[in-house]
Amino acid sequence: MENKVVPLGSQYREDSEGFERVDQYNQEKIEKLSKLYKEAISELGEDVEREGLLKTPERVAKAMQFLTHGYDLDPAEILKSAMFHEDHSQMVIVKDIEIFSMCEHHMLPFIGKAHVAYIPNGTIVGLSKIPRVVDAFARRLQVQERLTDQIKDCIQETLKPQGVAVVIEARHLCMQMRGIQKQNSVTTTSSFTGAFEKDSTRKEFIQLLSANLV
C-alpha cells in the first residue's frame, strides 16, 4: 500500500482492507526535534552547515516520529474493527510477522519476527489485524520482553479467546553494533495464556511454527 504524507490533523483511516497506513507529522514537534538533533550533531563534532547535513536534523525528526507512531494507535480498537462471531475453536496462527522496533535503552533498532496464535472462544478477528497490533506496539520505544507481553495481553483482553501465544525472535543492533558486538546473537521471548499454558497445546503450537506447510 502506498505511504502518503498528509496535512497535519489527518488520521489513520479505514480503507477496503482495514486501516490505511498514513505518514503524518506534527510540525511543531518536527521543529523542536530538529533543533535538538542539530545541536546533537554539532556536539558530535560535525559541521551542521555543510551540504550533506543541512536537512539531516529534519529528516531524523520525521524518521523518529514515524518509528514511534505506535503511540498514536490504539491496538485494542484495531482488533475491535474486525471482530466476528464464529464457532471455530481450533488454533489460529499468524507467523513470520516482521518487526521493526527501537530499544528504549540505546534507541537503536531491533529487528525480527513475531509468531502469534490464539484459540477462538466464539469470536475471531480479521487476520490482517494481528500484524497491525504487533506493529502498533513495536513502533514505540520498547524492550522485547514487554513487547511480547503487550501483544499477548491486548489479544487476550480484547478477543477473550481460550488462550494466546506470542513468540518473538529478534536481532538487537545494540548488541551487534556496540557493547558486546556479537553479530549472530538472536533473542527469543515467549508469553502464553490460557490453553497455551498446557504442555500439549504449546507443543502443537511450536510444531506448527516449525512446519513448512505452504
C-alpha positions, -999 to +999 in steps of 0.1 A: +000+000+000+013+034-009+026+056+020+013+091+019+024+123+037-008+142+046-016+175+062-014+179+100-045+166+117-052+137+093-059+104+110-052+067+103-082+059+082-101+028+071-098+016+035-112-016+019-086-037+036-087-021+070-065+007+084-045+025+058-010+034+070-005+072+066+027+090+074+017+120+094+038+146+111+033+171+139+051+202+125+056+217+160+073+186+172+093+184+140+107+219+146+115+212+182+132+178+175+151+193+145+167+219+168+177+192+193+192+169+166+211+198+151+227+205+185+234+168+190+251+165+156+272+196+163+282+182+197+294+150+179+319+172+161+302+176+127+296+207+107+258+210+106+261+237+079+277+215+053+256+205+024+251+168+033+238+177+068+217+208+061+184+188+061+195+159+083+180+172+116+146+175+100+149+141+083+158+125+116+129+142+134+105+129+108+120+094+109+117+093+147+081+104+146+074+076+121+094+050+140+074+058+172+039+063+156+026+034+176+019+058+205-009+073+183-026+039+177-050+020+199-043-017+194-075-028+210-095-006+186-077-022+157-089-056+168-124-044+175-127-030+140-129-066+126-142-090+152-167-116+141-188-143+158-176-177+146-178-212+161-142-222+150-124-233+181-091-246+167-057-228+168-052-198+146-016-188+139-001-158+121+036-164+119+067-146+105+053-111+112+081-087+105+090-065+135+110-032+134+113-016+169+135+007+189+154-005+220+145+020+247+179+017+264+200+028+234+174+039+209+189+015+184+167-008+163+159-044+170+145-064+140+129-098+138+097-118+135+067-124+157+046-155+157+011-151+172-016-177+179-049-178+196-077-203+201-111-186+195-139-187+221-168-177+198-150-147+183-124-144+155-106-114+142-096-104+106-062-119+101-046-086+090-054-070+123-029-092+142+001-079+123-013-044+128-015-049+165+021-061+165+032-030+146+012-007+169+032-019+199+065-023+181+065+012+168+073+026+202+104+027+224+104-009+236+121-039+253+114-072+236+101-088+268+074-061+273+065-061+236+058-098+238+035-094+268+017-064+254+007-082+222-005-112+242-024-091+268-041-070+241-054-100+222-064-118+254-083-089+269-100-078+236-109-111+220-112-131+252-101-164+235-093-197+251-056-187+250-030-167+233+007-175+224+033-150+213+069-157+204+093-131+191+128-137+177+149-106+171+184-093+165+194-062+185+217-037+170+227-025+205+243-060+208+257-061+173+270-025+167+282-017+203+287-033+237+294-070+233+293-068+195+280-103+189+268-104+153+249-137+153+230-135+185+193-138+184+169-131+214+138-152+217+109-143+241+076-160+246+044-154+265+013-176+269-022-175+284-050-200+290-049-231+268-013-225+257-001-229+293-008-267+288+023-286+275+003-304+248-011-272+233+022-253+235+039-283+218+014-282+190+020-245+185+058-250+184+054-278+159+032-257+136+057-229+138+084-252+125+063-268+098+066-256+062+030-261+051+028-236+022 
